[in-house]
Amino acid sequence: MAGHVVIVCGYGCHLVPELQKYLGHVVEFTNKERPEYLVLCGGFTQRKSAPDISEAALMKSYILPRLNYVPNYVFLEEDSYTTPENIQKAGEKIRFLLWTSDTELTVFCEATRALKVDLLVRHFLSRRPSIETVSWELMSPQKQIIATLYDWAAIK
């Protein structure tokens, strides 16, 4: 039976200051809450500048050494390139878990993607998640809303 599942959406294959801040928040939360399952999402999105590393692998190399405990399972989801794929493929990785009404689900994402992530989790996992965010996105809020509506229409 799954107690607490954390899904972390990836954002690039280079450890830039914004990504370090985001992953630092993941580490802080994870050390405090001690979830049993971590799902790190993100594929090989920067093949030219980072040909041998996925977003998920980069996050694993940053997060795991900083944890003060060992999660039961850490899943790398390395086949996704977009937020909808992150959530859909994370769901595929954790389908074997025995979900109950007591199972907690937390998803980490960039702040302007929170609405999109909430809608996607409800669609693909049929659950309402807690969402943890860090803000750094430079895309305008209007473009984010349009992209969210487009993604939502595409999965319906």
C-alpha positions in Angstrom: 0.0 0.0 0.0 1.4 3.4 -1.0 1.6 5.9 1.8 3.1 9.0 0.1 4.1 9.4 -3.6 6.0 12.4 -4.8 6.3 13.2 -8.6 8.9 15.7 -9.6 8.6 17.3 -13.1 12.0 18.1 -14.7 13.1 21.3 -16.3 16.3 20.9 -18.2 19.5 18.9 -18.1 21.8 21.6 -16.8 22.1 22.5 -13.1 21.4 26.2 -13.4 20.7 28.3 -10.3 16.9 28.3 -10.9 16.9 24.5 -11.1 19.1 24.2 -8.0 16.6 26.3 -6.1 13.7 24.1 -7.3 15.5 20.9 -6.5 16.6 22.3 -3.1 12.9 22.8 -2.3 12.3 19.1 -3.3 15.1 18.0 -1.0 13.8 20.1 1.9 10.2 18.8 1.5 11.3 15.2 1.0 13.5 15.2 4.1 10.7 16.6 6.1 7.8 14.5 4.8 9.8 11.3 4.0 7.7 9.9 1.2 8.0 6.2 0.3 8.0 6.8 -3.5 9.8 9.4 -5.6 9.1 9.6 -9.4 11.6 11.9 -11.2 10.3 12.8 -14.6 12.1 14.1 -17.7 13.8 12.8 -20.7 16.8 13.6 -22.8 15.6 17.0 -23.7 18.9 18.7 -24.4 20.8 16.1 -26.5 23.2 18.7 -28.1 24.4 20.3 -24.9 23.8 17.3 -22.5 23.7 14.2 -24.7 24.1 11.6 -22.0 21.9 12.9 -19.2 18.1 13.0 -18.8 16.3 15.5 -16.7 15.3 12.6 -14.4 18.9 11.4 -14.0 20.1 15.0 -13.3 17.5 15.4 -10.5 18.4 12.0 -9.0 22.1 13.0 -8.9 21.2 16.2 -7.1 18.4 15.0 -4.8 19.5 11.5 -3.5 22.8 12.5 -1.9 21.1 15.3 0.0 18.4 13.1 1.6 18.6 12.1 5.2 16.8 8.8 4.6 16.3 6.3 1.8 13.0 6.2 0.0 11.5 2.7 -0.6 11.4 3.3 -4.4 12.9 5.9 -6.7 11.6 5.7 -10.3 13.3 7.5 -13.2 10.8 8.4 -15.9 13.1 9.3 -18.8 10.7 9.1 -21.8 8.8 12.4 -21.3 9.5 15.7 -22.9 6.4 17.8 -21.9 4.4 18.4 -18.7 1.5 16.2 -20.0 3.9 13.4 -20.8 5.6 13.8 -17.3 2.3 13.2 -15.6 1.0 10.5 -17.9 4.2 8.5 -17.8 4.7 9.0 -14.1 1.2 7.4 -13.7 2.3 4.4 -15.8 5.4 4.0 -13.6 3.4 3.8 -10.4 0.2 1.9 -11.5 1.2 -1.1 -9.4 0.9 0.9 -6.2 -2.1 0.0 -4.1 -3.8 3.4 -4.0 -6.1 4.0 -1.1 -8.0 7.1 0.0 -5.2 7.6 2.5 -2.5 7.7 -0.1 -0.9 11.1 -0.4 0.2 12.5 -3.7 2.4 15.5 -4.1 3.6 16.9 -7.4 6.4 19.4 -7.8 6.4 21.8 -10.8 7.3 25.3 -11.8 4.7 27.7 -10.4 3.1 28.8 -13.7 2.4 25.2 -14.5 0.5 24.4 -11.3 -3.0 24.6 -12.8 -2.0 22.5 -15.8 -0.4 19.9 -13.5 -3.5 19.8 -11.3 -5.7 19.2 -14.3 -3.4 16.5 -15.8 -3.1 14.6 -12.5 -6.8 14.5 -12.1 -7.1 13.2 -15.7 -4.4 10.6 -15.8 -4.3 9.5 -12.1 -7.9 10.3 -11.0 -6.6 12.0 -7.9 -6.4 15.5 -6.5 -2.7 16.2 -5.7 -1.0 18.6 -3.4 1.2 20.8 -5.6 4.5 22.2 -4.5 6.0 25.0 -6.7 9.0 27.2 -7.2 8.7 30.2 -9.5 11.2 31.1 -12.2 9.4 30.8 -15.5 10.0 33.6 -18.0 7.0 32.8 -20.2 4.1 35.3 -19.9 1.1 34.2 -17.9 -1.1 34.6 -20.9 1.0 32.1 -22.9 0.9 29.7 -20.0 -2.9 29.9 -19.8 -3.3 29.3 -23.5 -0.9 26.4 -23.4 -2.8 24.9 -20.4 -6.1 25.2 -22.3 -4.5 23.6 -25.4 -3.1 20.7 -23.4 -6.4 20.2 -21.6 -8.4 20.1 -24.9 -5.9 17.7 -26.4 -6.4 15.1 -23.6 -10.2 15.3 -23.7 
